[in-house]
Amino acid sequence: MTALWIKICGLRTAVAIEAAAEAGADAVGFVFHAPSPRHLEPAEARALQAAVPPGIERVAVFLHPSQALVDAVLEAIAPDWVQTDAEDLAALCLPVGQRVLSVLRSGGPLPELLPARCLLESGRSGAGERADWSVAAQLARRTELVLAGGLDPESVAKAVRTVRPFGVDVSSGVERQRGVKDDALVREFIRAAREAAQVPLSEESR
């Protein structure tokens, strides 16, 4: 059984990064989108990445970015992954070999040919809106699907059992206020997600 990949997104402090890593996160997300309360400037992210332990992947998260912003972030932190909407990726020039996490959205068009790994989000990122789990379950049978949108410590176990995704991604669902992560919620989210992922399909109908 492949271990569930878990990303904690929208981290803005070294303390939050360390807490996510200690709780067992596989990846942390830095948001580069000015309207978001989780937004970082490239220079801030450069300073923060020193707190990311080895083995934890760093994801640069964008929403309709300019090429100049992407270039600045790539130079500042050389992220393991670039995450943005599929339509954005089509217009961007990225270094050869740069791994990308293409964002698809509930209610939006889905490509016939899916990338090896992609993320299904709700219509609005960071708003706590749930993605369509029925669509997610279909996608999870075709690709490494990362489920995002409206997840929290109370809902993630059911989401994992229903969708059987490759991974899950959370931001607002583990915050005590907008843009501020709660360490206890992060720990509980990761615990619940991993426990649910360990339940064999054959046991779910019992």
N, C-alpha and C positions, 0 to 999 in steps of 0.2 A: 504494500500500500504506500503510495507516494505521500509524503508529509504535506500538509496544507501550508501554502505560502501565505504569510500574513504581513501586510503593509500597514503601518501607522502613518497617516499623512497629515501634513500641515504642522509639522513641528517647528518651533521657533526659539527654543532654548536648549542649551547643553544638558540641563537637568532633565528635560522631557525626552531628549534623545537617549540619554543613559537609562532612564526608566523604561522606555520602550524596549531597548536592547536587553535589559535585565529580565523583562517579562517574557522574552522569547520571540520578539518580532524578527522577521526575516529581512525587512526592508523599511526604510523611513523615507517619507516624501517631503521635499521642500517645494513650496508653492511660490510661483512667480507670476502673479496676476494681481495688479494693483488694487482692484476693488475688493479683494478678499481680505478678511481680518487676519488671515494666515500668511499674507504676502511677505516675502523677503526680497531685499535687494541682493544682487549677486555678491557684493562684498560681504554682506551679513552671512550669506550661505557659506562663503569661503572660510570665514572664521568658525562657523558652527561645525563644519564637516570634520574638524579635528576631534570632535566628541563622538563620532560614529566609529564603533569598534570594528576591527577587521572581521570580515564575514557577513556584515550587514550591508545590504545593497542600498545605494543612494539613488533616489528617483527624483528627477527634475520635472515638476508638474506645471503644465502651461494650459492656457485657454486662449485660443486665437492669438498667439504671440507674433510679434514682428521677428523678422530674421535677425535684426540687431540684438534684440533681447536674448534670443536663443544663443547667438554667438557669444554674448557676454557671459551667459551662464555656463556654457560649455568651457569657456576659458577659465572661469572662476573655480569650478568644482569638478569638471570632467566626470559627469554623472554616469552611473552604471546603466541607467535607463532614462530615456526621454519620453514623458507621457503627455499626450495631447490628443485632441479629437482627430479622427481619421482624415477629415477634410483639411486640417491644418498640416498634417504630415505630408500630404500630397504637394503642398506649396513650399515646403521648407527644404533647405539644402543642409544636409547633415553629414558629418564625417563618415567615411567608409568604415563599416563595422560597428557604428553606433547602434546599440540595441534600443528599440522603440516599443512602447506599450500604447497601442492604438486604442483610443476611447470610442466605443460605440454607445449610443443612447437609446433608452426605451422609447418607442414610438417613432424613432428615426429609421432611415433606410439601413439595411444590413448588406454588406458586400457578399456576393456569391462565393468569392474566394476569401476565406478568412486568414488572417496572419496566424503564425504559430502560437502567439499569445496575444490576447486582447483583454480589454476591461469593459464590462457593461455597467453603465452609470444611468442615473435617472436623467430627466431633461435638464436639471440644473445641478451643477457640481456644488458640493459643500453646503447644500440647503437641507440635508436630512431627508430628502425625498427618496422613497424606495424605488429601485429598479424593478422591472417586470421579471419576476422569478420564473414564470413559465417560459419566457423567451430565453432567459439565462440558462435554464436546464437544457434546452435544445442546443444552445451554443456550446455548453460544457461537454456535450458528446462529440463535438467536432473540432475543438481546439482547447488550448490551455486557457480557460476562462477565469478571469479575476472578477469577482462580484463586488460591486460598490453600490452606494446609494441607500441611505436610510438604515444602515446596520448599527446595532448597539449591543451591549452585553446581553440584553434580554432577547433580542431577535436573531442573533448570529447563529445560534445552534440550529434553530429551525431552518434558517437559510441554507446552512451547510448540508443538512440532511435532505432538503428539498432539491437543491440545485446540484449538489456534488461538484462544486467548482474546483479548479486547480488552486485558487487562492481567494482571499477576501481582503478588502481595503476599507479602512474606516478613518473618519476625520471628526466630524461634528458629534458623532455618537459616543465619543469618549472625552467630551469636553465638559468642564463645569461652568464655563461661560464661553461665548464665541471667541475662538482663537486660542483658548487656554486649555491645555490637556489636563485631565485628572488622572494621576498615576494609578489610583485604585481601579478606575474604570478601564484603563488600558490593560491592567493585569487580568481583570475579570473577563474582558472581551477575548483576550488571547486564550485564557483557560477554557472558556465555553466553546470557542471555535475548535480548539484542538480536541477536546473531548468528543464533540459531535463528529469530527472527521474520523475518529477511531471506531465509530459504530458501523459494523458491516451492513451492507444493504440487506442481507438476509435477516437481520435482527430487527429492522425497522418496522416490519409488518406484524411483529409478535405482540 
